[in-house]
Amino acid sequence: MRNPSPLELRPHFLIADDHALFAEALRVYLEKTHTVVGVVLDGRAMVDVAVRLKPNVIIVDVGMPLLNGLDAARRVREQVPNVRFIFLTMQDDPNLAAAALELGPIAFVLKHSAGPELLKAIDHVLHGQSYLTPRLRSVDWVQSKARARQFTMEMTSRQRDVVQMLAEGRPMKEIAGVLDLSEKTVEFHKHHIMEAFNLKSNADLVLFALRRGLISANIEPRVSAEAARRAGQFSRLPARA
């Protein structure tokens, strides 16, 4: 039996970020020292590819279309329990970070951090330790359990899916297609959520999704669902020497 090559012994990374230029730059940066097995542009593609390839580490943007990074990570963890997550975000939100910590040893890094900080975070999670950006003070974790519940309470995963895509401005037909539901069922979920949380308008629903961490306040344009699905199809990236 042959011995594995040094490249095969490297931890395998999956990058999930809907900003294609950022994801590609991150891939090039990481491949100097690590093996990147793929890049996906939305949360649903991340779940599919992660379950299929079982990478060691997923570097995931929190504010992704179709399924946000936190919910995507939760679904991956159910099927790939040993995977580690490094969350990249523009939001220095202790509630969001506390919810991420519910997944075990993770890293929570701001997107504008320098490269060496990301490498430090990677080293921490590979050794089973959490890493939190210094922008978040230790006092922020005193009530971490209560903070984490703000991102999960009172909604099913299906309702969270519907709220996120409605808040992203996606039409009923598209949401129904992505979730494999009828438009009538999507409308039912919307009506139930609006009634249950006393939301009077679409603007209220968007603010509700922002408060629950389902969408990001980042105003950069997002890729369309069709483009995200196309780009989310896995293609193996060539390894660098």
C-alpha positions in Angstrom: 0.0 0.0 0.0 1.4 3.4 -1.0 2.0 6.1 1.5 -0.1 9.3 1.0 1.6 12.3 -0.5 2.2 15.5 1.5 -0.7 17.1 -0.4 -3.0 14.3 0.5 -2.1 14.7 4.2 -3.0 18.4 4.3 -6.4 19.3 5.8 -9.0 19.7 3.1 -10.9 23.0 3.0 -14.1 24.1 1.4 -14.8 27.8 0.8 -18.4 29.0 0.9 -18.9 32.7 0.0 -21.2 34.3 -2.5 -18.7 37.1 -3.4 -16.9 35.3 -6.2 -13.8 37.5 -6.3 -13.3 37.3 -2.6 -13.7 33.5 -2.6 -11.2 33.1 -5.5 -8.7 35.4 -3.7 -9.1 33.4 -0.6 -8.6 30.1 -2.5 -5.4 31.3 -4.0 -4.1 32.5 -0.6 -5.0 29.3 1.2 -3.6 27.0 -1.4 -0.1 28.1 -0.6 -0.3 26.0 2.6 -3.5 24.0 2.5 -5.6 21.9 0.1 -8.8 23.6 -1.2 -11.3 21.0 -2.5 -13.9 23.4 -3.8 -15.6 26.8 -3.8 -19.4 27.3 -3.5 -21.5 30.5 -3.7 -24.6 29.8 -1.6 -25.5 27.9 1.6 -27.5 25.1 0.0 -24.6 24.3 -2.3 -22.3 24.3 0.7 -24.5 21.7 2.4 -24.6 19.4 -0.6 -20.9 19.6 -1.3 -19.8 19.3 2.3 -21.9 16.2 2.8 -20.5 14.7 -0.3 -16.8 15.5 0.1 -16.5 15.7 4.0 -13.8 18.4 4.2 -11.9 18.9 7.4 -12.7 22.7 7.5 -15.3 24.9 5.9 -14.6 28.6 5.7 -18.1 30.1 5.4 -19.5 33.5 4.9 -22.4 34.2 7.3 -24.5 36.3 4.9 -25.0 33.9 2.0 -28.1 33.7 -0.3 -30.6 30.9 -0.3 -29.4 29.6 3.1 -27.3 31.7 5.5 -24.0 30.4 6.7 -25.0 29.7 10.2 -28.0 27.5 9.3 -26.0 25.8 6.6 -23.3 25.0 9.1 -25.9 23.5 11.4 -27.2 21.2 8.7 -23.7 20.1 7.7 -22.8 19.3 11.3 -25.8 17.0 11.5 -24.3 14.8 8.7 -20.6 15.5 9.0 -20.0 15.8 12.8 -16.2 16.1 12.7 -16.1 19.1 10.3 -14.7 22.4 11.7 -16.1 25.9 10.8 -14.4 29.2 10.3 -17.1 31.9 10.0 -16.1 35.0 8.0 -18.4 38.0 8.4 -18.7 41.8 8.3 -20.7 41.7 11.5 -18.9 42.0 14.9 -22.1 40.8 16.6 -21.7 38.9 19.8 -25.1 37.3 19.5 -24.2 35.8 16.1 -20.8 34.7 17.4 -22.4 33.0 20.4 -24.8 31.2 18.2 -21.9 30.0 16.1 -20.1 28.7 19.2 -23.1 26.3 19.8 -21.4 24.3 17.0 -18.4 23.5 19.1 -14.8 24.7 18.4 -15.2 27.3 15.7 -13.5 30.5 14.5 -15.3 33.8 14.1 -13.2 36.2 12.0 -14.1 39.6 10.5 -13.7 39.8 6.8 -11.4 42.9 7.0 -9.0 41.0 9.2 -5.4 40.5 7.9 -4.4 37.2 6.5 -2.2 36.2 9.4 -5.2 36.4 11.7 -7.1 34.0 9.5 -4.2 31.6 9.6 -4.1 31.8 13.4 -7.9 31.0 13.4 -7.3 28.0 11.2 -4.6 26.7 13.5 -6.9 27.1 16.5 -9.8 25.1 15.0 -7.5 22.4 13.6 -6.3 21.9 17.2 -9.9 21.7 18.5 -9.9 25.3 19.9 -12.2 28.2 19.2 -10.9 31.5 18.0 -12.9 34.8 18.3 -12.0 38.1 16.8 -10.4 40.5 19.3 -13.1 43.0 18.4 -15.5 41.0 20.7 -14.7 41.3 24.4 -14.8 38.5 26.8 -17.7 40.1 28.7 -19.8 39.4 25.6 -19.9 35.7 26.3 -21.3 35.8 29.9 -24.8 35.3 28.5 -23.8 33.4 25.4 -26.6 30.8 25.7 -29.3 33.5 25.8 -27.6 35.3 23.0 -27.5 32.2 20.8 -31.2 31.5 21.4 -32.0 34.8 19.7 -31.0 33.3 16.4 -33.0 30.1 16.7 -36.1 30.6 18.9 -39.7 30.2 17.8 -39.2 29.2 14.2 -38.8 25.8 12.4 -35.9 25.4 10.0 -38.5 25.5 7.1 -39.8 28.8 8.4 -36.3 30.2 8.7 -35.7 29.2 5.0 -38.8 31.0 3.9 -38.1 34.1 6.0 -34.6 34.4 4.6 -35.6 34.1 1.0 -38.5 36.5 1.4 -36.3 39.0 3.0 -33.8 38.6 0.1 -36.7 39.8 -2.2 -37.1 36.5 -4.0 -40.5 35.8 -5.6 -42.8 33.1 -4.4 -42.3 30.9 -7.5 -38.5 30.9 -6.9 -38.8 30.1 -3.2 -41.2 27.3 -4.0 -38.8 25.8 -6.5 -35.7 26.0 -4.2 -37.6 24.5 -1.3 -39.6 22.0 -3.4 -42.9 23.3 -2.1 -46.0 24.7 -3.8 -46.4 28.5 -4.0 -49.5 28.0 -1.8 -47.4 26.4 0.9 -44.9 29.2 0.8 -47.7 31.7 1.0 -49.1 29.8 4.1 -45.7 30.0 5.8 -45.4 33.7 5.1 -48.9 34.4 6.5 -48.2 32.3 9.6 -44.9 34.1 10.3 -46.4 37.5 9.7 -49.3 36.7 12.1 -47.2 35.0 14.7 -44.6 37.8 15.0 -47.0 40.7 14.3 -45.3 41.8 11.1 -47.3 44.3 9.2 -45.3 44.7 6.0 -42.5 43.4 3.9 -40.2 46.0 5.5 -41.1 44.6 8.9 -40.2 41.1 7.7 -36.8 42.3 6.4 -36.0 43.9 9.8 -37.1 40.8 11.5 -34.8 38.7 9.3 -31.9 41.1 10.1 -32.5 40.9 13.8 -32.6 37.0 13.7 -29.3 36.9 11.7 -31.0 35.3 8.6 -29.7 38.0 6.3 -26.8 40.4 6.4 -27.0 44.2 6.4 -24.2 44.1 3.8 -25.6 46.1 0.8 -23.3 44.6 -1.8 -25.3 42.9 -4.7 -25.9 39.2 -4.4 -25.8 36.6 -7.2 -29.1 35.4 -8.5 -30.4 32.0 -7.4 -29.8 30.6 -10.9 -26.2 31.8 -10.9 -25.6 30.6 -7.4 -26.9 27.1 -8.3 -24.7 27.0 -11.4 -21.6 28.2 -9.5 -22.4 25.9 -6.6 -22.0 22.8 -8.7 -18.8 21.3 -7.4 -15.7 21.2 -9.6 -12.4 20.0 -8.2 -9.7 22.6 -8.1 -6.2 21.8 -9.3 -3.8 21.4 -6.4 -0.8 23.7 -6.4 2.7 22.4 -5.8 
